[in-house]
Amino acid sequence: MIGGRPVSGLGPQVAVHRPSDLLPYASIEDGGAEAVGRSVEAAKAGLSASRWSKVPPRERARVLYKW
């Protein structure tokens, strides 16, 4: 998901392994630099469109610490 939308075809499949026995149980796409760039831009747009961006940093920290 990037910007609230499902995405696919960004990169090769990478196996995800269980830490307990190292057996593969899923696969995900390795999106690489393009996916990172798209994600960062979506995050910036989401932040600027929200009320959260207007909350002072100390207040944000307090809220996140409680969470």
C-alpha positions, 0 to 999 in steps of 0.5 A: 500500500502506498498512499492508501492504494494497493501497489504491485509490480514494484520489484522482485519477490522476497521470501519472509521467514519465521524467526522461530524456525526460519521456514518461509511463510510468505513473500513480499515485493522488494519495491526498491528506491522507487517505492521508497520515493513514492511512499515518502511523497505519499507520507508528506502529502498525507501529513500536510493534509491532516491536522496532525501537521499543526500539532506542536512536536512536543505534543505529538511526542506525548501522544505517541509515547502514550500510544 
